[in-house]
Amino acid sequence: MGMNEQQFPVQTYPEGEVLFERGDPALKLYLIQSGEVNLFTAPGRTFLVRLKPGEFFGEQALLAGGVRSATAVAASDLVCTEVTAQGLQEIVRGQKTLLRPVLEALLLQMYLRNAITTALER
């Protein structure tokens, strides 16, 4: 089964739109097609990073029970492909390889790295 826009829709966000807030349930991973997004941590919206086309954010969505660790705001008009855990699982489900455990391990490692970085910045 290949990827398609029904499984992974493309969404547009105007500059200044909040995609999600820290503490929100993590439901989607975002792959930036065009534009830029700023990530902030609370309190006071401390700037963390600006991400550009080809980068992604929101990987907590692919982990069970993920919660947003930052707030994401479109720094310019933004176009993203949205990946849900369910959509990705549909692709991976048919695989008879090590793809799933490897992907889950990589996502967990990224999540832990982000959590440690956020904790050190406090």
PDB file as gemmi writes it, atoms N, CA and C in Angstrom:
CRYST1    1.000    1.000    1.000  90.00  90.00  90.00 P 1                      
ATOM      1  N   MET A   1       0.843  -1.182   0.000  1.00  0.00           N  
ATOM      2  CA  MET A   1       0.000   0.000   0.000  1.00  0.00           C  
ATOM      3  C   MET A   1       0.887   1.243   0.000  1.00  0.00           C  
ATOM      4  N   GLY A   2       0.647   2.179  -0.865  1.00  0.00           N  
ATOM      5  CA  GLY A   2       1.439   3.393  -0.925  1.00  0.00           C  
ATOM      6  C   GLY A   2       0.788   4.515  -0.138  1.00  0.00           C  
ATOM      7  N   MET A   3       1.533   5.597   0.019  1.00  0.00           N  
ATOM      8  CA  MET A   3       0.985   6.752   0.723  1.00  0.00           C  
ATOM      9  C   MET A   3       0.078   7.519  -0.230  1.00  0.00           C  
ATOM     10  N   ASN A   4      -1.000   8.104   0.313  1.00  0.00           N  
ATOM     11  CA  ASN A   4      -1.856   8.953  -0.488  1.00  0.00           C  
ATOM     12  C   ASN A   4      -2.350  10.111   0.368  1.00  0.00           C  
ATOM     13  N   GLU A   5      -2.969  11.083  -0.314  1.00  0.00           N  
ATOM     14  CA  GLU A   5      -3.387  12.292   0.394  1.00  0.00           C  
ATOM     15  C   GLU A   5      -4.546  12.037   1.348  1.00  0.00           C  
ATOM     16  N   GLN A   6      -5.296  10.959   1.144  1.00  0.00           N  
ATOM     17  CA  GLN A   6      -6.370  10.645   2.078  1.00  0.00           C  
ATOM     18  C   GLN A   6      -5.781  10.176   3.410  1.00  0.00           C  
ATOM     19  N   GLN A   7      -4.731   9.353   3.361  1.00  0.00           N  
ATOM     20  CA  GLN A   7      -4.083   8.888   4.586  1.00  0.00           C  
ATOM     21  C   GLN A   7      -3.254   9.990   5.218  1.00  0.00           C  
ATOM     22  N   PHE A   8      -2.612  10.800   4.388  1.00  0.00           N  
ATOM     23  CA  PHE A   8      -1.708  11.843   4.858  1.00  0.00           C  
ATOM     24  C   PHE A   8      -2.083  13.162   4.176  1.00  0.00           C  
ATOM     25  N   PRO A   9      -3.121  13.844   4.698  1.00  0.00           N  
ATOM     26  CA  PRO A   9      -3.594  15.075   4.049  1.00  0.00           C  
ATOM     27  C   PRO A   9      -2.578  16.207   4.131  1.00  0.00           C  
ATOM     28  N   VAL A  10      -2.658  17.085   3.151  1.00  0.00           N  
ATOM     29  CA  VAL A  10      -1.839  18.292   3.121  1.00  0.00           C  
ATOM     30  C   VAL A  10      -2.714  19.439   3.609  1.00  0.00           C  
ATOM     31  N   GLN A  11      -2.221  20.187   4.604  1.00  0.00           N  
ATOM     32  CA  GLN A  11      -2.975  21.290   5.188  1.00  0.00           C  
ATOM     33  C   GLN A  11      -2.175  22.585   5.071  1.00  0.00           C  
ATOM     34  N   THR A  12      -2.899  23.676   4.957  1.00  0.00           N  
ATOM     35  CA  THR A  12      -2.287  25.005   4.886  1.00  0.00           C  
ATOM     36  C   THR A  12      -2.675  25.785   6.132  1.00  0.00           C  
ATOM     37  N   TYR A  13      -1.692  26.482   6.704  1.00  0.00           N  
ATOM     38  CA  TYR A  13      -1.907  27.301   7.896  1.00  0.00           C  
ATOM     39  C   TYR A  13      -1.376  28.704   7.611  1.00  0.00           C  
ATOM     40  N   PRO A  14      -2.174  29.747   7.891  1.00  0.00           N  
ATOM     41  CA  PRO A  14      -1.688  31.112   7.683  1.00  0.00           C  
ATOM     42  C   PRO A  14      -0.666  31.503   8.748  1.00  0.00           C  
ATOM     43  N   GLU A  15       0.172  32.453   8.402  1.00  0.00           N  
ATOM     44  CA  GLU A  15       1.163  32.972   9.346  1.00  0.00           C  
ATOM     45  C   GLU A  15       0.477  33.372  10.645  1.00  0.00           C  
ATOM     46  N   GLY A  16       1.059  32.967  11.780  1.00  0.00           N  
ATOM     47  CA  GLY A  16       0.523  33.318  13.090  1.00  0.00           C  
ATOM     48  C   GLY A  16      -0.440  32.300  13.674  1.00  0.00           C  
ATOM     49  N   GLU A  17      -0.895  31.334  12.870  1.00  0.00           N  
ATOM     50  CA  GLU A  17      -1.839  30.344  13.394  1.00  0.00           C  
ATOM     51  C   GLU A  17      -1.127  29.371  14.331  1.00  0.00           C  
ATOM     52  N   VAL A  18      -1.787  29.085  15.451  1.00  0.00           N  
ATOM     53  CA  VAL A  18      -1.266  28.111  16.412  1.00  0.00           C  
ATOM     54  C   VAL A  18      -1.729  26.729  15.960  1.00  0.00           C  
ATOM     55  N   LEU A  19      -0.773  25.829  15.689  1.00  0.00           N  
ATOM     56  CA  LEU A  19      -1.112  24.470  15.272  1.00  0.00           C  
ATOM     57  C   LEU A  19      -1.480  23.617  16.472  1.00  0.00           C  
ATOM     58  N   PHE A  20      -0.756  23.801  17.570  1.00  0.00           N  
ATOM     59  CA  PHE A  20      -1.081  23.128  18.820  1.00  0.00           C  
ATOM     60  C   PHE A  20      -0.365  23.832  19.951  1.00  0.00           C  
ATOM     61  N   GLU A  21      -0.879  23.607  21.177  1.00  0.00           N  
ATOM     62  CA  GLU A  21      -0.310  24.186  22.391  1.00  0.00           C  
ATOM     63  C   GLU A  21       0.363  23.097  23.222  1.00  0.00           C  
ATOM     64  N   ARG A  22       1.351  23.492  23.982  1.00  0.00           N  
ATOM     65  CA  ARG A  22       1.996  22.560  24.905  1.00  0.00           C  
ATOM     66  C   ARG A  22       0.929  21.957  25.819  1.00  0.00           C  
ATOM     67  N   GLY A  23       0.982  20.633  26.015  1.00  0.00           N  
ATOM     68  CA  GLY A  23       0.020  19.939  26.860  1.00  0.00           C  
ATOM     69  C   GLY A  23      -1.157  19.357  26.103  1.00  0.00           C  
ATOM     70  N   ASP A  24      -1.359  19.778  24.839  1.00  0.00           N  
ATOM     71  CA  ASP A  24      -2.432  19.204  24.026  1.00  0.00           C  
ATOM     72  C   ASP A  24      -2.127  17.738  23.729  1.00  0.00           C  
ATOM     73  N   PRO A  25      -3.159  16.938  23.498  1.00  0.00           N  
ATOM     74  CA  PRO A  25      -2.912  15.562  23.037  1.00  0.00           C  
ATOM     75  C   PRO A  25      -2.201  15.608  21.683  1.00  0.00           C  
ATOM     76  N   ALA A  26      -1.249  14.729  21.489  1.00  0.00           N  
ATOM     77  CA  ALA A  26      -0.488  14.681  20.232  1.00  0.00           C  
ATOM     78  C   ALA A  26      -1.206  13.731  19.279  1.00  0.00           C  
ATOM     79  N   LEU A  27      -1.792  14.287  18.231  1.00  0.00           N  
ATOM     80  CA  LEU A  27      -2.567  13.487  17.296  1.00  0.00           C  
ATOM     81  C   LEU A  27      -1.929  13.374  15.915  1.00  0.00           C  
ATOM     82  N   LYS A  28      -1.024  14.301  15.565  1.00  0.00           N  
ATOM     83  CA  LYS A  28      -0.444  14.317  14.222  1.00  0.00           C  
ATOM     84  C   LYS A  28       1.034  14.682  14.280  1.00  0.00           C  
ATOM     85  N   LEU A  29       1.785  14.130  13.351  1.00  0.00           N  
ATOM     86  CA  LEU A  29       3.147  14.565  13.065  1.00  0.00           C  
ATOM     87  C   LEU A  29       3.043  15.432  11.817  1.00  0.00           C  
ATOM     88  N   TYR A  30       3.818  16.499  11.745  1.00  0.00           N  
ATOM     89  CA  TYR A  30       3.755  17.432  10.626  1.00  0.00           C  
ATOM     90  C   TYR A  30       5.068  17.398   9.848  1.00  0.00           C  
ATOM     91  N   LEU A  31       4.966  17.213   8.517  1.00  0.00           N  
ATOM     92  CA  LEU A  31       6.117  17.293   7.621  1.00  0.00           C  
ATOM     93  C   LEU A  31       5.984  18.598   6.857  1.00  0.00           C  
ATOM     94  N   ILE A  32       6.953  19.493   7.004  1.00  0.00           N  
ATOM     95  CA  ILE A  32       6.853  20.816   6.396  1.00  0.00           C  
ATOM     96  C   ILE A  32       7.171  20.736   4.904  1.00  0.00           C  
ATOM     97  N   GLN A  33       6.197  21.127   4.081  1.00  0.00           N  
ATOM     98  CA  GLN A  33       6.382  21.188   2.630  1.00  0.00           C  
ATOM     99  C   GLN A  33       6.896  22.565   2.211  1.00  0.00           C  
ATOM    100  N   SER A  34       6.283  23.615   2.766  1.00  0.00           N  
ATOM    101  CA  SER A  34       6.742  24.983   2.500  1.00  0.00           C  
ATOM    102  C   SER A  34       6.392  25.851   3.695  1.00  0.00           C  
ATOM    103  N   GLY A  35       7.121  26.935   3.843  1.00  0.00           N  
ATOM    104  CA  GLY A  35       6.918  27.823   4.976  1.00  0.00           C  
ATOM    105  C   GLY A  35       7.777  27.418   6.161  1.00  0.00           C  
ATOM    106  N   GLU A  36       7.529  28.081   7.286  1.00  0.00           N  
ATOM    107  CA  GLU A  36       8.317  27.839   8.497  1.00  0.00           C  
ATOM    108  C   GLU A  36       7.398  27.831   9.713  1.00  0.00           C  
ATOM    109  N   VAL A  37       7.840  27.127  10.762  1.00  0.00           N  
ATOM    110  CA  VAL A  37       7.080  27.057  12.007  1.00  0.00           C  
ATOM    111  C   VAL A  37       8.031  27.318  13.166  1.00  0.00           C  
ATOM    112  N   ASN A  38       7.550  28.056  14.155  1.00  0.00           N  
ATOM    113  CA  ASN A  38       8.312  28.296  15.379  1.00  0.00           C  
ATOM    114  C   ASN A  38       7.766  27.401  16.485  1.00  0.00           C  
ATOM    115  N   LEU A  39       8.674  26.826  17.262  1.00  0.00           N  
ATOM    116  CA  LEU A  39       8.290  26.046  18.429  1.00  0.00           C  
ATOM    117  C   LEU A  39       8.685  26.814  19.677  1.00  0.00           C  
ATOM    118  N   PHE A  40       7.759  26.858  20.634  1.00  0.00           N  
ATOM    119  CA  PHE A  40       7.953  27.580  21.887  1.00  0.00           C  
ATOM    120  C   PHE A  40       7.652  26.640  23.046  1.00  0.00           C  
ATOM    121  N   THR A  41       8.261  26.924  24.198  1.00  0.00           N  
ATOM    122  CA  THR A  41       7.936  26.196  25.411  1.00  0.00           C  
ATOM    123  C   THR A  41       7.311  27.173  26.400  1.00  0.00           C  
ATOM    124  N   ALA A  42       6.486  26.659  27.269  1.00  0.00           N  
ATOM    125  CA  ALA A  42       5.858  27.498  28.287  1.00  0.00           C  
ATOM    126  C   ALA A  42       6.759  27.533  29.509  1.00  0.00           C  
ATOM    127  N   PRO A  43       6.644  28.431  30.415  1.00  0.00           N  
ATOM    128  CA  PRO A  43       5.760  29.591  30.367  1.00  0.00           C  
ATOM    129  C   PRO A  43       6.389  30.723  29.567  1.00  0.00           C  
ATOM    130  N   GLY A  44       5.581  31.649  29.190  1.00  0.00           N  
ATOM    131  CA  GLY A  44       6.070  32.841  28.519  1.00  0.00           C  
ATOM    132  C   GLY A  44       6.493  32.641  27.087  1.00  0.00           C  
ATOM    133  N   ARG A  45       6.167  31.490  26.518  1.00  0.00           N  
ATOM    134  CA  ARG A  45       6.503  31.226  25.126  1.00  0.00           C  
ATOM    135  C   ARG A  45       7.979  31.478  24.826  1.00  0.00           C  
ATOM    136  N   THR A  46       8.843  30.786  25.513  1.00  0.00           N  
ATOM    137  CA  THR A  46      10.271  30.856  25.250  1.00  0.00           C  
ATOM    138  C   THR A  46      10.549  30.172  23.920  1.00  0.00           C  
ATOM    139  N   PHE A  47      11.211  30.885  23.006  1.00  0.00           N  
ATOM    140  CA  PHE A  47      11.508  30.363  21.673  1.00  0.00           C  
ATOM    141  C   PHE A  47      12.462  29.183  21.764  1.00  0.00           C  
ATOM    142  N   LEU A  48      12.138  28.087  21.053  1.00  0.00           N  
ATOM    143  CA  LEU A  48      13.012  26.917  20.997  1.00  0.00           C  
ATOM    144  C   LEU A  48      13.744  26.829  19.672  1.00  0.00           C  
ATOM    145  N   VAL A  49      12.969  26.818  18.563  1.00  0.00           N  
ATOM    146  CA  VAL A  49      13.583  26.589  17.255  1.00  0.00           C  
ATOM    147  C   VAL A  49      12.622  27.001  16.141  1.00  0.00           C  
ATOM    148  N   ARG A  50      13.185  27.364  14.992  1.00  0.00           N  
ATOM    149  CA  ARG A  50      12.392  27.597  13.781  1.00  0.00           C  
ATOM    150  C   ARG A  50      12.710  26.468  12.814  1.00  0.00           C  
ATOM    151  N   LEU A  51      11.658  25.789  12.354  1.00  0.00           N  
ATOM    152  CA  LEU A  51      11.825  24.670  11.429  1.00  0.00           C  
ATOM    153  C   LEU A  51      11.416  25.082  10.029  1.00  0.00           C  
ATOM    154  N   LYS A  52      12.067  24.478   9.030  1.00  0.00           N  
ATOM    155  CA  LYS A  52      11.910  24.869   7.624  1.00  0.00           C  
ATOM    156  C   LYS A  52      11.483  23.674   6.777  1.00  0.00           C  
ATOM    157  N   PRO A  53      11.213  23.903   5.484  1.00  0.00           N  
ATOM    158  CA  PRO A  53      10.793  22.801   4.607  1.00  0.00           C  
ATOM    159  C   PRO A  53      11.757  21.611   4.670  1.00  0.00           C  
ATOM    160  N   GLY A  54      11.151  20.420   4.690  1.00  0.00           N  
ATOM    161  CA  GLY A  54      11.922  19.188   4.779  1.00  0.00           C  
ATOM    162  C   GLY A  54      12.086  18.694   6.204  1.00  0.00           C  
ATOM    163  N   GLU A  55      11.790  19.549   7.188  1.00  0.00           N  
ATOM    164  CA  GLU A  55      11.880  19.142   8.587  1.00  0.00           C  
ATOM    165  C   GLU A  55      10.493  18.723   9.079  1.00  0.00           C  
ATOM    166  N   PHE A  56      10.450  18.090  10.237  1.00  0.00           N  
ATOM    167  CA  PHE A  56       9.183  17.641  10.799  1.00  0.00           C  
ATOM    168  C   PHE A  56       9.154  17.944  12.286  1.00  0.00           C  
ATOM    169  N   PHE A  57       7.943  17.912  12.836  1.00  0.00           N  
ATOM    170  CA  PHE A  57       7.754  18.144  14.269  1.00  0.00           C  
ATOM    171  C   PHE A  57       6.477  17.451  14.702  1.00  0.00           C  
ATOM    172  N   GLY A  58       6.356  17.227  16.004  1.00  0.00           N  
ATOM    173  CA  GLY A  58       5.168  16.591  16.548  1.00  0.00           C  
ATOM    174  C   GLY A  58       5.255  15.079  16.578  1.00  0.00           C  
ATOM    175  N   GLU A  59       6.469  14.559  16.675  1.00  0.00           N  
ATOM    176  CA  GLU A  59       6.651  13.101  16.630  1.00  0.00           C  
ATOM    177  C   GLU A  59       5.993  12.376  17.795  1.00  0.00           C  
ATOM    178  N   GLN A  60       5.623  13.098  18.862  1.00  0.00           N  
ATOM    179  CA  GLN A  60       4.920  12.473  19.981  1.00  0.00           C  
ATOM    180  C   GLN A  60       3.612  11.843  19.515  1.00  0.00           C  
ATOM    181  N   ALA A  61       3.059  12.337  18.407  1.00  0.00           N  
ATOM    182  CA  ALA A  61       1.794  11.808  17.897  1.00  0.00           C  
ATOM    183  C   ALA A  61       1.907  10.345  17.500  1.00  0.00           C  
ATOM    184  N   LEU A  62       3.102   9.895  17.194  1.00  0.00           N  
ATOM    185  CA  LEU A  62       3.269   8.519  16.747  1.00  0.00           C  
ATOM    186  C   LEU A  62       3.570   7.574  17.891  1.00  0.00           C  
ATOM    187  N   LEU A  63       3.629   8.122  19.103  1.00  0.00           N  
ATOM    188  CA  LEU A  63       3.819   7.305  20.301  1.00  0.00           C  
ATOM    189  C   LEU A  63       2.503   7.245  21.057  1.00  0.00           C  
ATOM    190  N   ALA A  64       2.188   6.113  21.592  1.00  0.00           N  
ATOM    191  CA  ALA A  64       0.927   5.958  22.323  1.00  0.00           C  
ATOM    192  C   ALA A  64       0.868   6.944  23.486  1.00  0.00           C  
ATOM    193  N   GLY A  65      -0.221   7.682  23.569  1.00  0.00           N  
ATOM    194  CA  GLY A  65      -0.422   8.592  24.690  1.00  0.00           C  
ATOM    195  C   GLY A  65       0.439   9.833  24.650  1.00  0.00           C  
ATOM    196  N   GLY A  66       0.921  10.200  23.475  1.00  0.00           N  
ATOM    197  CA  GLY A  66       1.788  11.373  23.364  1.00  0.00           C  
ATOM    198  C   GLY A  66       1.084  12.658  23.737  1.00  0.00           C  
ATOM    199  N   VAL A  67       1.839  13.567  24.352  1.00  0.00           N  
ATOM    200  CA  VAL A  67       1.346  14.892  24.732  1.00  0.00           C  
ATOM    201  C   VAL A  67       2.339  15.916  24.205  1.00  0.00           C  
ATOM    202  N   ARG A  68       1.838  17.015  23.707  1.00  0.00           N  
ATOM    203  CA  ARG A  68       2.707  18.062  23.140  1.00  0.00           C  
ATOM    204  C   ARG A  68       3.603  18.654  24.216  1.00  0.00           C  
ATOM    205  N   SER A  69       4.895  18.739  23.915  1.00  0.00           N  
ATOM    206  CA  SER A  69       5.859  19.306  24.853  1.00  0.00           C  
ATOM    207  C   SER A  69       6.189  20.749  24.510  1.00  0.00           C  
ATOM    208  N   ALA A  70       5.620  21.269  23.412  1.00  0.00           N  
ATOM    209  CA  ALA A  70       5.880  22.641  22.985  1.00  0.00           C  
ATOM    210  C   ALA A  70       4.631  23.170  22.284  1.00  0.00           C  
ATOM    211  N   THR A  71       4.656  24.469  21.998  1.00  0.00           N  
ATOM    212  CA  THR A  71       3.609  25.120  21.223  1.00  0.00           C  
ATOM    213  C   THR A  71       4.171  25.396  19.836  1.00  0.00           C  
ATOM    214  N   ALA A  72       3.384  25.120  18.789  1.00  0.00           N  
ATOM    215  CA  ALA A  72       3.807  25.342  17.410  1.00  0.00           C  
ATOM    216  C   ALA A  72       2.981  26.461  16.793  1.00  0.00           C  
ATOM    217  N   VAL A  73       3.681  27.456  16.205  1.00  0.00           N  
ATOM    218  CA  VAL A  73       3.026  28.602  15.584  1.00  0.00           C  
ATOM    219  C   VAL A  73       3.615  28.797  14.191  1.00  0.00           C  
ATOM    220  N   ALA A  74       2.758  28.954  13.183  1.00  0.00           N  
ATOM    221  CA  ALA A  74       3.228  29.190  11.821  1.00  0.00           C  
ATOM    222  C   ALA A  74       3.976  30.520  11.776  1.00  0.00           C  
ATOM    223  N   ALA A  75       5.265  30.472  11.399  1.00  0.00           N  
ATOM    224  CA  ALA A  75       6.093  31.675  11.303  1.00  0.00           C  
ATOM    225  C   ALA A  75       5.878  32.382   9.969  1.00  0.00           C  
ATOM    226  N   SER A  76       5.309  31.665   9.011  1.00  0.00           N  
ATOM    227  CA  SER A  76       4.936  32.193   7.701  1.00  0.00           C  
ATOM    228  C   SER A  76       3.793  31.319   7.214  1.00  0.00           C  
ATOM    229  N   ASP A  77       3.244  31.635   6.048  1.00  0.00           N  
ATOM    230  CA  ASP A  77       2.236  30.719   5.509  1.00  0.00           C  
ATOM    231  C   ASP A  77       2.891  29.349   5.413  1.00  0.00           C  
ATOM    232  N   LEU A  78       2.193  28.337   5.889  1.00  0.00           N  
ATOM    233  CA  LEU A  78       2.784  27.024   6.109  1.00  0.00           C  
ATOM    234  C   LEU A  78       1.952  25.949   5.422  1.00  0.00           C  
ATOM    235  N   VAL A  79       2.632  25.029   4.734  1.00  0.00           N  
ATOM    236  CA  VAL A  79       1.975  23.876   4.124  1.00  0.00           C  
ATOM    237  C   VAL A  79       2.655  22.633   4.684  1.00  0.00           C  
ATOM    238  N   CYS A  80       1.843  21.752   5.292  1.00  0.00           N  
ATOM    239  CA  CYS A  80       2.369  20.541   5.933  1.00  0.00           C  
ATOM    240  C   CYS A  80       1.589  19.313   5.493  1.00  0.00           C  
ATOM    241  N   THR A  81       2.304  18.205   5.370  1.00  0.00           N  
ATOM    242  CA  THR A  81       1.658  16.904   5.267  1.00  0.00           C  
ATOM    243  C   THR A  81       1.470  16.414   6.688  1.00  0.00           C  
ATOM    244  N   GLU A  82       0.253  15.983   7.015  1.00  0.00           N  
ATOM    245  CA  GLU A  82      -0.056  15.541   8.370  1.00  0.00           C  
ATOM    246  C   GLU A  82      -0.082  14.015   8.415  1.00  0.00           C  
ATOM    247  N   VAL A  83       0.652  13.465   9.368  1.00  0.00           N  
ATOM    248  CA  VAL A  83       0.753  12.021   9.519  1.00  0.00           C  
ATOM    249  C   VAL A  83       0.181  11.645  10.881  1.00  0.00           C  
ATOM    250  N   THR A  84      -0.839  10.805  10.886  1.00  0.00           N  
ATOM    251  CA  THR A  84      -1.383  10.311  12.144  1.00  0.00           C  
ATOM    252  C   THR A  84      -0.785   8.938  12.432  1.00  0.00           C  
ATOM    253  N   ALA A  85      -0.828   8.552  13.687  1.00  0.00           N  
ATOM    254  CA  ALA A  85      -0.345   7.225  14.058  1.00  0.00           C  
ATOM    255  C   ALA A  85      -1.151   6.162  13.326  1.00  0.00           C  
ATOM    256  N   GLN A  86      -2.455   6.359  13.210  1.00  0.00           N  
ATOM    257  CA  GLN A  86      -3.306   5.387  12.531  1.00  0.00           C  
ATOM    258  C   GLN A  86      -2.917   5.253  11.062  1.00  0.00           C  
ATOM    259  N   GLY A  87      -2.702   6.376  10.384  1.00  0.00           N  
ATOM    260  CA  GLY A  87      -2.312   6.333   8.976  1.00  0.00           C  
ATOM    261  C   GLY A  87      -0.986   5.622   8.776  1.00  0.00           C  
ATOM    262  N   LEU A  88      -0.038   5.903   9.662  1.00  0.00           N  
ATOM    263  CA  LEU A  88       1.263   5.248   9.559  1.00  0.00           C  
ATOM    264  C   LEU A  88       1.142   3.760   9.874  1.00  0.00           C  
ATOM    265  N   GLN A  89       0.330   3.421  10.857  1.00  0.00           N  
ATOM    266  CA  GLN A  89       0.141   2.005  11.206  1.00  0.00           C  
ATOM    267  C   GLN A  89      -0.471   1.222  10.054  1.00  0.00           C  
ATOM    268  N   GLU A  90      -1.356   1.853   9.288  1.00  0.00           N  
ATOM    269  CA  GLU A  90      -1.939   1.184   8.128  1.00  0.00           C  
ATOM    270  C   GLU A  90      -0.870   0.838   7.102  1.00  0.00           C  
ATOM    271  N   ILE A  91       0.106   1.712   6.934  1.00  0.00           N  
ATOM    272  CA  ILE A  91       1.208   1.452   5.999  1.00  0.00           C  
ATOM    273  C   ILE A  91       2.100   0.347   6.546  1.00  0.00           C  
ATOM    274  N   VAL A  92       2.444   0.448   7.822  1.00  0.00           N  
ATOM    275  CA  VAL A  92       3.402  -0.478   8.440  1.00  0.00           C  
ATOM    276  C   VAL A  92       2.782  -1.856   8.669  1.00  0.00           C  
ATOM    277  N   ARG A  93       1.482  -1.907   8.887  1.00  0.00           N  
ATOM    278  CA  ARG A  93       0.810  -3.164   9.229  1.00  0.00           C  
ATOM    279  C   ARG A  93       1.099  -4.276   8.227  1.00  0.00           C  
ATOM    280  N   GLY A  94       1.161  -3.943   6.953  1.00  0.00           N  
ATOM    281  CA  GLY A  94       1.398  -4.945   5.925  1.00  0.00           C  
ATOM    282  C   GLY A  94       2.858  -5.340   5.777  1.00  0.00           C  
ATOM    283  N   GLN A  95       3.746  -4.678   6.488  1.00  0.00           N  
ATOM    284  CA  GLN A  95       5.165  -4.970   6.380  1.00  0.00           C  
ATOM    285  C   GLN A  95       5.532  -6.195   7.211  1.00  0.00           C  
ATOM    286  N   LYS A  96       6.327  -7.060   6.649  1.00  0.00           N  
ATOM    287  CA  LYS A  96       6.799  -8.251   7.362  1.00  0.00           C  
ATOM    288  C   LYS A  96       8.275  -8.095   7.712  1.00  0.00           C  
ATOM    289  N   THR A  97       8.673  -6.865   7.989  1.00  0.00           N  
ATOM    290  CA  THR A  97      10.077  -6.570   8.265  1.00  0.00           C  
ATOM    291  C   THR A  97      10.227  -5.992   9.663  1.00  0.00           C  
ATOM    292  N   LEU A  98      11.397  -5.531   9.959  1.00  0.00           N  
ATOM    293  CA  LEU A  98      11.676  -4.883  11.242  1.00  0.00           C  
ATOM    294  C   LEU A  98      11.311  -3.407  11.237  1.00  0.00           C  
ATOM    295  N   LEU A  99      10.634  -2.945  10.189  1.00  0.00           N  
ATOM    296  CA  LEU A  99      10.328  -1.528  10.044  1.00  0.00           C  
ATOM    297  C   LEU A  99       9.618  -0.946  11.265  1.00  0.00           C  
ATOM    298  N   ARG A 100       8.598  -1.604  11.741  1.00  0.00           N  
ATOM    299  CA  ARG A 100       7.810  -1.056  12.850  1.00  0.00           C  
ATOM    300  C   ARG A 100       8.627  -0.894  14.129  1.00  0.00           C  
ATOM    301  N   PRO A 101       9.303  -1.951  14.644  1.00  0.00           N  
ATOM    302  CA  PRO A 101      10.062  -1.750  15.878  1.00  0.00           C  
ATOM    303  C   PRO A 101      11.196  -0.735  15.719  1.00  0.00           C  
ATOM    304  N   VAL A 102      11.794  -0.685  14.540  1.00  0.00           N  
ATOM    305  CA  VAL A 102      12.865   0.289  14.312  1.00  0.00           C  
ATOM    306  C   VAL A 102      12.292   1.703  14.338  1.00  0.00           C  
ATOM    307  N   LEU A 103      11.174   1.905  13.659  1.00  0.00           N  
ATOM    308  CA  LEU A 103      10.530   3.218  13.645  1.00  0.00           C  
ATOM    309  C   LEU A 103      10.116   3.635  15.049  1.00  0.00           C  
ATOM    310  N   GLU A 104       9.501   2.724  15.800  1.00  0.00           N  
ATOM    311  CA  GLU A 104       9.091   3.045  17.162  1.00  0.00           C  
ATOM    312  C   GLU A 104      10.289   3.388  18.044  1.00  0.00           C  
ATOM    313  N   ALA A 105      11.384   2.671  17.882  1.00  0.00           N  
ATOM    314  CA  ALA A 105      12.590   2.953  18.668  1.00  0.00           C  
ATOM    315  C   ALA A 105      13.157   4.326  18.320  1.00  0.00           C  
ATOM    316  N   LEU A 106      13.181   4.664  17.042  1.00  0.00           N  
ATOM    317  CA  LEU A 106      13.687   5.977  16.627  1.00  0.00           C  
ATOM    318  C   LEU A 106      12.808   7.103  17.154  1.00  0.00           C  
ATOM    319  N   LEU A 107      11.502   6.924  17.077  1.00  0.00           N  
ATOM    320  CA  LEU A 107      10.588   7.950  17.583  1.00  0.00           C  
ATOM    321  C   LEU A 107      10.721   8.112  19.088  1.00  0.00           C  
ATOM    322  N   LEU A 108      10.862   7.020  19.803  1.00  0.00           N  
ATOM    323  CA  LEU A 108      11.043   7.100  21.248  1.00  0.00           C  
ATOM    324  C   LEU A 108      12.343   7.825  21.582  1.00  0.00           C  
ATOM    325  N   GLN A 109      13.404   7.533  20.847  1.00  0.00           N  
ATOM    326  CA  GLN A 109      14.681   8.200  21.072  1.00  0.00           C  
ATOM    327  C   GLN A 109      14.560   9.706  20.826  1.00  0.00           C  
ATOM    328  N   MET A 110      13.867  10.103  19.741  1.00  0.00           N  
ATOM    329  CA  MET A 110      13.675  11.532  19.468  1.00  0.00           C  
ATOM    330  C   MET A 110      12.858  12.188  20.571  1.00  0.00           C  
ATOM    331  N   TYR A 111      11.818  11.511  21.016  1.00  0.00           N  
ATOM    332  CA  TYR A 111      10.971  12.054  22.076  1.00  0.00           C  
ATOM    333  C   TYR A 111      11.773  12.262  23.356  1.00  0.00           C  
ATOM    334  N   LEU A 112      12.570  11.275  23.731  1.00  0.00           N  
ATOM    335  CA  LEU A 112      13.384  11.383  24.949  1.00  0.00           C  
ATOM    336  C   LEU A 112      14.420  12.496  24.817  1.00  0.00           C  
ATOM    337  N   ARG A 113      15.042  12.616  23.649  1.00  0.00           N  
ATOM    338  CA  ARG A 113      16.013  13.696  23.422  1.00  0.00           C  
ATOM    339  C   ARG A 113      15.344  15.054  23.578  1.00  0.00           C  
ATOM    340  N   ASN A 114      14.146  15.203  22.993  1.00  0.00           N  
ATOM    341  CA  ASN A 114      13.429  16.463  23.115  1.00  0.00           C  
ATOM    342  C   ASN A 114      13.037  16.748  24.559  1.00  0.00           C  
ATOM    343  N   ALA A 115      12.621  15.725  25.282  1.00  0.00           N  
ATOM    344  CA  ALA A 115      12.231  15.890  26.693  1.00  0.00           C  
ATOM    345  C   ALA A 115      13.423  16.314  27.536  1.00  0.00           C  
ATOM    346  N   ILE A 116      14.569  15.709  27.297  1.00  0.00           N  
ATOM    347  CA  ILE A 116      15.784  16.069  28.050  1.00  0.00           C  
ATOM    348  C   ILE A 116      16.212  17.482  27.716  1.00  0.00           C  
ATOM    349  N   THR A 117      16.183  17.841  26.434  1.00  0.00           N  
ATOM    350  CA  THR A 117      16.562  19.192  26.028  1.00  0.00           C  
ATOM    351  C   THR A 117      15.657  20.224  26.677  1.00  0.00           C  
ATOM    352  N   THR A 118      14.351  19.953  26.672  1.00  0.00           N  
ATOM    353  CA  THR A 118      13.393  20.877  27.274  1.00  0.00           C  
ATOM    354  C   THR A 118      13.646  21.010  28.773  1.00  0.00           C  
ATOM    355  N   ALA A 119      13.904  19.900  29.454  1.00  0.00           N  
ATOM    356  CA  ALA A 119      14.156  19.940  30.892  1.00  0.00           C  
ATOM    357  C   ALA A 119      15.435  20.721  31.217  1.00  0.00           C  
ATOM    358  N   LEU A 120      16.450  20.592  30.402  1.00  0.00           N  
ATOM    359  CA  LEU A 120      17.710  21.314  30.628  1.00  0.00           C  
ATOM    360  C   LEU A 120      17.569  22.813  30.409  1.00  0.00           C  
ATOM    361  N   GLU A 121      16.627  23.211  29.575  1.00  0.00           N  
ATOM    362  CA  GLU A 121      16.433  24.635  29.276  1.00  0.00           C  
ATOM    363  C   GLU A 121      15.669  25.346  30.386  1.00  0.00           C  
ATOM    364  N   ARG A 122      15.090  24.619  31.307  1.00  0.00           N  
ATOM    365  CA  ARG A 122      14.272  25.248  32.364  1.00  0.00           C  
ATOM    366  C   ARG A 122      15.122  25.837  33.438  1.00  0.00           C  
TER     367      ARG A 122                                                      
END                                                                             
